[in-house]
Amino acid sequence: MSNQPLHRELGLLDAEFARVKQLMGREPTDPELVMFSLMWSEHCSYKHSKPLLKGLPTTGARVVMGPGENAGAVDVGDGLAIVFKVESHNHPSAVEPFQGAATGVGGIVRDIIAVGAKPIALLDSLRFGPLTSQRSRFLFRRAVEGISHYGNCIGIPNVGGEVQFDERYEDSCLVNAMCVGIVPQNRILSCAATGLGNRLVLIGNRTGRDGIGGASVLASAELGDDDADKRPSVQVGDPFTERKLMDCCLALSEVGLLVALQDLGAAGLTSAASEMASRGGVGLAIDLDRVPLREEGLSPGEVLVSESQERMLAIVLPEQLQAVKDMAERYELDATDIGEVTDTGELEALWRGEEVVRIPSLFLTDDVPFSEVPQNAAPPTLPIELDTVPEATDLVAAWLAIMGDPNVASKRWVFEQYDQLVGAGTIRRPGGDAGVVRIPGTDRAIAVTLDCAEWHTELDPRAGGQASVLEAARNVACTGALPIAATDCLNYANPEKGSTGWRLAESIRGMAEALTAIDTPIVSGNVSLYNESPRGPIYPTPVVGIVGLLEDASKSVGAAFGRHGDQILLVGYGEPRVDASRYLGRCAGLPPAPDLVKEQALITLLVKAAQTGLMQSAHDVSEGGFAVALAESCINGGIGADVTIPTGRRADEAMFGEGGGRVIVSCHPDHVAAIQGLATGGLGAKVIGTVGGNEVIVTIGGCTTRVPLSDLREVWEGSIPRALEA
Amino acid sequence: MSATRVAVLRFPGTLDHESAATAVRAVGGDPVFTHHTDTALPEGTQAVVIPGGFSYGDHLRPGALASRTPIMVAVKAHAAEGGKVLGICNGFQILCESGMLPGVLRPNASLAFICRQADLEVADADTPWTGGRRTGEVLSVPFKHHDGAWFGDPSDTRVVLRYTGENPNGSIDKIAGISNLAGNVMGLMPHPEEACDPLLGSVDGRALFAALLA
């Protein structure tokens, strides 16, 4: 046992402890101190990041509910709103990948339910160390199994996401999960507690000892050698109960039995109750003895901060309490009246009849001392001189090698373990540029994706923030959907060290610029700091989720080539560069910054071309460059292609270089002129070849490279399964 | 004449009841959700669908707990009188666990959940379940399961559908769906309700729902 004072053991700084005593005007009780330590952790309070987030655009004509609630909501017509958010579960997944990833899914789903929305799609953004490492293979395999186990059982289709491998994530893996839901706008629930005398009802699982201190000691500190000791801080998930909880809460909302609803996530009852009280400007009195427990011997502090999963907190009219309990019984769940709304503005808790907690809820939610993040700019990097990069002598071998890079290779091994279809609404499945899901009861659909350009963000944080947004937007637009709103999960290292704080601020600035340029506000988000181990920091990883709207669900476009004889166009702007490319194979150089005006023009082109049915396929050129994107459109369509790239560039740079906003489009020969007519504002739309055959053939400067489609498919699809067999 | 009434069962953890009901409606039937605690099928029920999902969270074994609920007594009586029953995925597992179909569904050979589009070959055109399709014709229907490898003696059943190409889960004789010898009870692992709408890429699943009404 350490001899540290309690507040330090709980993760509070001495200055923060002094502030607690000053606010309270007395010594806090032990349970009170535990509550402060959780609520004032970075994970719950965003004390480092909140001032920086203010620059992000959060308003727009479609925004129904912006950041601050459980999830954001945007208008998609017919009185409906799409509700969505992305959240991290990095630290628990690094300690116990199966449960960490599983409960990451559970947590984000409850955020959507808390708004009263029915979940219709899940996505995941995963980052691990290289698959050559046994530990990384274990973490990757188990995290995917955890998502599969939880997501499949709750019955929400998994429609997309991304997976990356890099040494920087060896000790600090990233597991980000996004959930999208649908709700009639007049049924959107707030978490604000209101109505003096209204009852506070805990619905769902019993409370146990799991996840104690998860938000503070685990999520708001760097990982170290003693991580195994933190395993009890990881929650354990039960997707069957989550499904019942979801059905029950949505049924309660549908019949109007809920005044307010909030999920229990990080810091459990403490966080849920203080958020509800602060938001509603009321107090809440909780009788801890009434909280149903899974085991005996919990202390009042433990009951207040347990992160036991599958629990929701509802505000209910006293006269409707019985109806709520009856509904819960129908779903075989507990619903327990644990307290009431008061007018004190204070959070009160009774234990064995004695008051153990009395804290003005605003102290917990709004009075955290913000920490200024040091702004140490990293020295600027320089573009790579191509002459210093040896030219690949065998382009076929280089092509196959990149196709087999696990970062580029097919993620089929991952998404085949997920139910992509449940609900009969999945129009475009994982593996394309974005997942497309029908908006239930309408002829419209949404396209969703999660993306991040972490190498670019490391080298040039502002441009990397822009690139992360634009990559997601381009992917959504490739399906024909117009990007309408975004969510973000900012995964960074320790902001107090090195240039991390500067990178955080600069990349947020870049994201804000790009989001403003494409008129796509942020409606929800999450920040995860301290993703750092003794071996070093992760790359700055601003994961961006974008939702796009398709007015006609039947007009969505996929990435696969279709018919023999279709024309292939390279649409967009920018030139390929080896800087920070997969071909270069390392995070170095200075990739060109995106052109925000041309990106908006490109999105407009793609959406118009899809609406008018001009395109057979559209696929974004991203990691691995043009040759990889071309091969993917061929593999997905089961048909070859023959193209000529008119360029004076070195062949390897032209084939595998990255950068700019470039999209490979295929169409019927009759539609070429119409697509080219849409290419205004400095965009190119040159015809570069034809779909057909069973080879993929690229000619540059008179030199032709040809590979059988089956060879490309074999390395691309086989790479990850083979790496896991090692 | 009113539409054929089809009971769509709903256990705690059932997921595909709404999609199954939509599919029943699409072929002209009248779906009625029927809960696990009910002791009788709805008045006038002519056919039963047991949709997919994770009834009781797959606790014990997939389908084991659901097969012992009150409503399954009524479903057995319905089948004994020649009424049609279609079990999809977890519904197939429930039918095997309840003894209404022979055999068991073992974990996939890969021990992983697999979600994939499949080409299913009609192995026996003489059951009511594949409409006018001839033996050897192929239906494009997705599957998604962790425990879908049918194991048993094929001679106890009529094999209605087989996977083509590589066996995805290790089932005996690549079996994807079987019926009882009488032909009125059908179970399959693939999800025909996910193949009833051109927007989803295939309408080949409609044949199985149409068969309920025939």
Interface residues (C-beta under 8 A of the other chain):
Chain A: E145 S148 N152 C153 G155 D238 P239 F240 T241 R243 K244 Y331 E332 F415 E416 Q417 Y418 D419 Q420 L421 V422 G423 A424 T426 I427 R438 A553 S554
Chain B: P12 G13 L15 D16 E18 S19 T22 A23 G52 G53 F54 Y56 G57 D58 H59 A112 F113 I114 C115 R116 P142 K144 H146 H191 E193 E194 C196 D197 L199 L200
